[in-house]
Amino acid sequence: MNPTVLFHTEGFHARDHLAALVERKAQKLFRHQAAIVRLRIRVVRDTPHGRDENFAATGKVERAGVDFAAHAQASEPEAAIIELMQSLERQLVEHAGAAQSARRTLPVEGENPALAEP
């Protein structure tokens, strides 16, 4: 089953290179994390009164099991997307590492698990 990428922008027109950037970054996540079902990315343009414009990117990785979410802000939409995807990737890697570590726990020296009382 191929994962789905949902990309949405608000407050500005999404350019083709932004969609291509999201797709390229998503494919990297999908190669390393087979359990991903869907990736949702939303980029919002915010222009507060009297300040420079700002882009806020939010993302959610939906998996069979635990979902992951992240948020990033930058002055350009490309930078916000890159920062967001790096954050999501870090979360996935940390979760995979913790799961692997839990499977590799060793008994304490001198303790025989076969002799443990129920």
PyMOL commands that set and color helices and strands:
alter all, ss='L'
color gray80, all
select helices_A, chain A and resi 16-32+77-103+113-115
alter helices_A, ss='H'
color red, helices_A
select strands_A, chain A and resi 4-10+36-46+54-63+68-74
alter strands_A, ss='S'
color yellow, strands_A
deselect
rebuild
show_as cartoon
